[in-house]
Amino acid sequence: MPCRELFPNSDCLKAGQRENMIYREILACKADVLCLQEVDRLEKLLPILEKAGYSHHYTSGPRKLHGCLIAYNRNLYEVTGQHTVYYDEQEVHWSGEEKYRRASSFRTKNIGHLISLKSKQGEKGVVVATTHLFWHPKYVYERARQAGILKRELLKFRDDEKHPDWPCIIAGDFNFTPDDSAYSFAVGDSLLPVQKELLDASYVVHTTIDPSQTDGPSPKEDEGDEADAADPDKVIVNARPATSEDGLLSSQELEALYTNAGPPLRSMYDLGLRLYKETRSQPTETEPKFVTFGDRVSLGPDRRGFHEPQWTSYTYYWQNSIDYIFVIEPANVQSTVVGLLSPPSTGDLKPGIPRQGVSGSDHVSLCVEIVFTGHPNPPNP
């Protein structure tokens, strides 16, 4: 269902009621599981979710003005466990000084939010994670570190909860594109030379880690405020080049962080849109070519990520694909995409969102229906 069909006209909405548009979009697909980021105004959102049949878990980073929320159909699932991953506190080395063990380039206050959901119709379930990774376009390393930690901690949480046969779903705002090194690490692709170059350029240590560094404006108190992200050429300030004492992981060590944690992530949109394009008839005048991310950038069709949506965020000043729904399959379980929410075209989004009658958010909704073979109670996130 194209997103434009959710709001065919704006007559039913009062002028300026952006929140109402967001709430309608959240509920439109009747998903079994909802993963939301940058959530605030809980006093307004929670009664709407409750009335629609959802229970929820919410958490946020320290002193953050917004957080991550996972909602689930309470008639289908019950929570058996919950965990918050504080990326700033996580270690990737097991010896040395504290700064070396954490190997972080920026103290971001970002988190990962994990819950385990048991089906009320059986003994199986699913583990769900949502996250909002650090936004700054130039901090490629920090996002790769955070995403690798999320995968590691998610699988550890699943096993600690004694659910090694449950699939894991990871949905959120990752703030990296399908041609970014973190995406390739996550899905098991090798790094391209240009990815390695951009990763190497991000080996710095910010003043939030080393207070002696300052050569520009002080960072905002809430780094989740992405107002400055409208400038894709944002430069790194208040930072110094990393040294060996900082412990930042090399590209080989980052790859090991991902591979040692378990099998690669599978992107449901990359798989679903690839299948759709392969089975679709040739473009016509009335039904033009269906464009995905790889059609508009120099990414080979053999690379995972080519078939991600061409846009998942489209503001007046900045547009890109940074949101995903990933799955980690346990042994002997296969995930299959049987339906997904069609991404909007560029024409639907121009000149930018949020916009009355189109979307109340600067991100578009992603929704996918997944069948887990051998898993009797699949969710519809």
VENCOR-V611832 format. One record per residue. N is the residue number from 1. SS is DSSP state (alpha for helix, beta for strand, coil for the rest). Layout:
<<N	SS> <N	SS>>
This chain:
<<1	coil> <2	coil> <3	alpha> <4	alpha> <5	alpha> <6	alpha> <7	alpha> <8	coil> <9	coil> <10	coil> <11	coil> <12	coil> <13	coil> <14	coil> <15	coil> <16	coil> <17	coil> <18	alpha> <19	alpha> <20	alpha> <21	alpha> <22	alpha> <23	alpha> <24	alpha> <25	alpha> <26	alpha> <27	alpha> <28	alpha> <29	coil> <30	coil> <31	coil> <32	coil> <33	beta> <34	beta> <35	beta> <36	beta> <37	beta> <38	beta> <39	beta> <40	coil> <41	coil> <42	alpha> <43	alpha> <44	alpha> <45	alpha> <46	alpha> <47	alpha> <48	alpha> <49	alpha> <50	alpha> <51	alpha> <52	coil> <53	coil> <54	beta> <55	beta> <56	beta> <57	beta> <58	beta> <59	beta> <60	coil> <61	coil> <62	coil> <63	coil> <64	coil> <65	coil> <66	coil> <67	beta> <68	beta> <69	beta> <70	beta> <71	beta> <72	beta> <73	beta> <74	coil> <75	coil> <76	coil> <77	beta> <78	beta> <79	beta> <80	beta> <81	beta> <82	beta> <83	beta> <84	beta> <85	beta> <86	beta> <87	alpha> <88	alpha> <89	alpha> <90	coil> <91	coil> <92	coil> <93	coil> <94	coil> <95	coil> <96	coil> <97	coil> <98	alpha> <99	alpha> <100	alpha> <101	alpha> <102	alpha> <103	coil> <104	coil> <105	coil> <106	coil> <107	coil> <108	coil> <109	coil> <110	coil> <111	beta> <112	beta> <113	beta> <114	beta> <115	beta> <116	beta> <117	beta> <118	beta> <119	beta> <120	coil> <121	coil> <122	coil> <123	coil> <124	coil> <125	beta> <126	beta> <127	beta> <128	beta> <129	beta> <130	beta> <131	beta> <132	beta> <133	coil> <134	coil> <135	coil> <136	coil> <137	coil> <138	coil> <139	coil> <140	alpha> <141	alpha> <142	alpha> <143	alpha> <144	alpha> <145	alpha> <146	alpha> <147	alpha> <148	alpha> <149	alpha> <150	alpha> <151	alpha> <152	alpha> <153	alpha> <154	alpha> <155	alpha> <156	alpha> <157	alpha> <158	alpha> <159	alpha> <160	alpha> <161	coil> <162	coil> <163	coil> <164	coil> <165	coil> <166	coil> <167	beta> <168	beta> <169	beta> <170	beta> <171	beta> <172	beta> <173	beta> <174	coil> <175	coil> <176	coil> <177	coil> <178	coil> <179	coil> <180	coil> <181	alpha> <182	alpha> <183	alpha> <184	alpha> <185	alpha> <186	alpha> <187	alpha> <188	coil> <189	coil> <190	coil> <191	coil> <192	coil> <193	alpha> <194	alpha> <195	alpha> <196	alpha> <197	alpha> <198	alpha> <199	alpha> <200	alpha> <201	alpha> <202	coil> <203	coil> <204	beta> <205	beta> <206	beta> <207	coil> <208	coil> <209	coil> <210	coil> <211	coil> <212	coil> <213	coil> <214	coil> <215	coil> <216	coil> <217	coil> <218	coil> <219	coil> <220	coil> <221	coil> <222	coil> <223	coil> <224	coil> <225	coil> <226	coil> <227	alpha> <228	alpha> <229	alpha> <230	alpha> <231	coil> <232	coil> <233	coil> <234	coil> <235	coil> <236	coil> <237	coil> <238	coil> <239	beta> <240	beta> <241	beta> <242	coil> <243	coil> <244	alpha> <245	alpha> <246	alpha> <247	coil> <248	coil> <249	coil> <250	coil> <251	alpha> <252	alpha> <253	alpha> <254	alpha> <255	alpha> <256	alpha> <257	alpha> <258	alpha> <259	alpha> <260	coil> <261	coil> <262	coil> <263	coil> <264	coil> <265	coil> <266	beta> <267	beta> <268	alpha> <269	alpha> <270	alpha> <271	alpha> <272	alpha> <273	alpha> <274	alpha> <275	alpha> <276	alpha> <277	alpha> <278	alpha> <279	alpha> <280	coil> <281	coil> <282	coil> <283	coil> <284	coil> <285	coil> <286	coil> <287	coil> <288	coil> <289	coil> <290	coil> <291	coil> <292	beta> <293	alpha> <294	alpha> <295	alpha> <296	alpha> <297	coil> <298	coil> <299	coil> <300	coil> <301	coil> <302	coil> <303	coil> <304	coil> <305	coil> <306	coil> <307	coil> <308	coil> <309	beta> <310	coil> <311	coil> <312	coil> <313	beta> <314	beta> <315	coil> <316	coil> <317	coil> <318	coil> <319	beta> <320	beta> <321	coil> <322	coil> <323	beta> <324	beta> <325	beta> <326	beta> <327	beta> <328	beta> <329	coil> <330	coil> <331	coil> <332	coil> <333	coil> <334	beta> <335	beta> <336	beta> <337	beta> <338	beta> <339	beta> <340	beta> <341	coil> <342	coil> <343	coil> <344	coil> <345	coil> <346	alpha> <347	alpha> <348	alpha> <349	alpha> <350	coil> <351	coil> <352	coil> <353	coil> <354	coil> <355	beta> <356	coil> <357	coil> <358	coil> <359	beta> <360	coil> <361	coil> <362	coil> <363	beta> <364	coil> <365	coil> <366	coil> <367	coil> <368	beta> <369	beta> <370	beta> <371	beta> <372	beta> <373	beta> <374	coil> <375	coil> <376	coil> <377	coil> <378	coil> <379	coil> <380	coil> <381	coil>>
